[in-house]
């Protein structure tokens, strides 16, 4: 996809982090931008700030785990702008780091946002984009955890996003479609995903839990520090725009961490048990 000016971009999880940076980058290219997020106050603030800068913007409060809300998002996009050319299925959450201590509600919440949110985004927006018969692009946000081992529920969902995107890439190529697709697999990025519980639906909240044991607390603090020291969301957004322009399937933003991917593949081919790894 080469032309961006006056085209329409839809970004989920757009009120903060990578999503906000993606929306800003698209706006800088002269695109009309639809911001979707579950966090109402942050969404409205972002929408107002975009509008103050002269961006043609629409904010739609959206829970991506609910198919009817993605369908509403698509309809509001079409009502406002008449088309959609870039869709970033970016909304994501994390809860815990171990399958051993994850509850059913943890599974339902993280799977609902991270995997089903992408599935709904593809299912709803792809037919619209294919009917337009113009260049268009879908970007699904996974993680380094999507191409390495471990990562608890988060890793399960992100590997699902990679598999979905790879399958979609093949299907679109065989159909000769003008719609292209990328999967974003970043390592550590300075976002607030570690605090995603702030947006957790009440019906998916766990019962009161005892404080974290020292080992888990130390791990959570380590992850928080790694996120703070990670790449800026703006750096990620620049790489995504480049990948869209080049019609690039895999977007690996942290080349210094590529050895983790190679080690996983080597272990698989050698049928060798892996050493434990922290999620990316």
N, C-alpha and C positions, 0 to 999 in steps of 0.2 A: 504494500500500500504506500503510495507516494504522496498523494494529496491529502492534506489535513484541514486546511482553511475552509470554514463554513460547513465542515462535516460535523457529525454528532457523536459524542462519546458518552457512554454510560459506565459509571464506576461504582461498585459496591464497596462498603467499608470506607467511604470517601470522606468522612468527617475528620480523620486523623491518619497519621502514619503513612504507609505506602500509598493507600488509596487517595489521601489528600494530595500527596506529591504527584501522583499520576494525573489527577484532575488539573492541577496547576500546570503541569507540563503540556497537557493537551490544550488548555486555554491559551498558553503562550504560543501555540501553533495556530491560533485563530479558530479553534473548534468551539462549538456549542457543547456545554457540559451538563450532564445529569448526575447529580450527587445522590447516592442512595446510602443510607446508614440507619441503624436501629437506634442510635443515640440522638434523641430529638434535639436537645439543646445545642449540642456540638454541631449537628447538621445545620440548624438554622443559622448559627453563627458563621459557619463556613459559607453557606449560601449568601448571606449578607455581604461577607468580605469579598466574595467573587463578584457580586453585582456591583459593589463599590469600585471595583477595578475595571468595570465596563464589560465583563464577561456575560455572554448570553447563557444564563444558568437556570437550572430547575433543581430543587431539592425535594426528594421523595422519601419519607420515612419508610424503611423497608426491613422486615425480618426475612432474610434470604432463605431461612429454613422452611418457610411457608410458601408453597407453590402459588397460591392465590395472590400473595403480595408481590412476587416476581411478575406475575401476569399483569397486575395493576401497574407496576413500574413500567413495563413495556408499553402499556396503553397510554399512560401519561406522557411517556417520551414521544410516542407517535402523535398524540394530540398537540403537544407543544411544538415539535420540530419536524414531524412528518417522516422521519427516517432515523436509522441508527447505523453507524459505520464502524464503531469500535465499542466492544463490550469487555470490561475488565471484571471478571468474577473474582474479586479480591478479598471480600470479607472473610475474616478468620478469627478463631479463638483458640485458647489452650487451657486445659484444666489438668493439673497434676502432670507427672512425668513417668508414671508406672502403670502398667496394666494391673499389677497386683493390688493396688489400692484404689482402683477406679470403680465408681458405682454405675448402676444402670443409667441414672440421670446424667452422669458425666458422659457416658457413651452417646446418649440421645442428644445432648446439647452439642458436643464437639462434632459428631458425625452430621448433625442437622445443618450446622453452619458451614463447616469446612468442606464437606463432600456433597451433601444434598444441595447446599446453596449453589455450588458450581453446576451440578446436574440440572437444577431448575433453570439456572441462567442460560445454559446451552439449549435446553429443551425449548424454552420460550423464545429466546432471541434469534437462534439460528434460522428457523424458517422465515422470519421477517427479513433477515439479512440476505438469505439466498434468493428470495423473491425480488429484491431490489435490483439484482443483476448489476451491481457496482462493486468495486473493490471494498472489502470489509475485513475486519480482523477481530478475533476473540483471544483474549489473554486470560488464562486461568492461573491464579496464584497458588503455587504449591510451596515448596521449601526445600532446602538442602535435605531435610528429613524425608523428602519424597524420593530421593535417589540414594539413600544410605539406609542402614539398618537402625532398629530401635525407635525411640521417640514416643512410646506409649500410644494412646489413642490418636494423638496429634500425628505421629508418624504413619499410622494406619490410614488416616484420612488423606494425608499429603501424597502417599504412594498411590492411593486411589485416584487423586487428581491427575497425577502424572500418567497413569494408565488410561484414564478417560481421554486425556488430551492426545496421547499417542494414537489411540484408536480413532479419534475424531480426525486427526491429521490424515491418516490413511483413507478414511471414508471420503473426506473432501477431495483428496487428490484423485481418487478413483472416479469421483463424480465430475471432475473437471471444474470444480466450483471456484468462483472468484473470492470466496471467503477463505481466509487463512487462519491459522491458530498457533499460539505459542503457550508454553508452560513456563512460568517464572519460578525459579528454584533458588531463592536467596539464602545466604547464611545469616550471620548476625546483622540485624538492622535496628537502628535506634528508634523503636516504636514502643507503644504502651500495651503490646499484646499480653504481656505477663499480668496485666491488670484487667484482663478481659471479663473477669467475673462481675465487673460493674454493670455489664449489660446482660447478665444471665437472667432469663425469664424466671419469675417466681416459682412457676410450676416445675421447673427443672433444678431448683436449688436443693442441695443436700441438707439433711438434718444437721443440727449443730455438731461440729466435730471438735475433738480435742486439739490442742495446739500441735503444730508440726514437731516431730522428734528432731533432735539436733542435726542428724544427718540430712534429713529432707529439707530442713530450714536452711542449712548451709548450701545445699544444691540450688534451692530457689534463689538465694542471694547471689550465687555465682552466675546463674542465668540472667538475673536482673542486671548485673554488672557487665556481662558480655553484650547484652542488648544495648546498654548505654554507650559502650565503646565501639559499637558496630557502625557500618556504613550509614550515611544519611539517607532518608527516603528519597530525597532529590536525586542522589546518585543512581538509585535503583530506577527511578522514573526515566532518567536519561537513557539508560540501557534498554528499557522496555520500548521506548520510542524508536531507538535504533533497530531493535529486533523486528518491530512491526514493519519498518521501512524495508528491511532486508528479508522479510518473510521467513524469519528464523524460528524453528520449533522450540529448541531448548534455550532458555535464558539462564545461564549460570553466572552469577554476579560476583562470586568470590573465588577467583582462580587459585588462590593460595590454599583453598580447602578441597580442591579437586582430587587430591590424593585419597581422601576418604571414600570417594566414589569408586576410584580404581581398586582400592583395597577390598571393598565389598564385592565387586565383580570378580576379582581374583579369588576371593574366598568361595564364592558360589561355584566357579569353574573347577576349583581344586577340591570341592566338597569338604572345606575346612571350616571348623567352627570359628565364628568371629570373636574378637575381643569386644567387651561392652563399649558403646559409644554414646555420648550425649547428643541430643537432637540438635539439628542445625537451624 
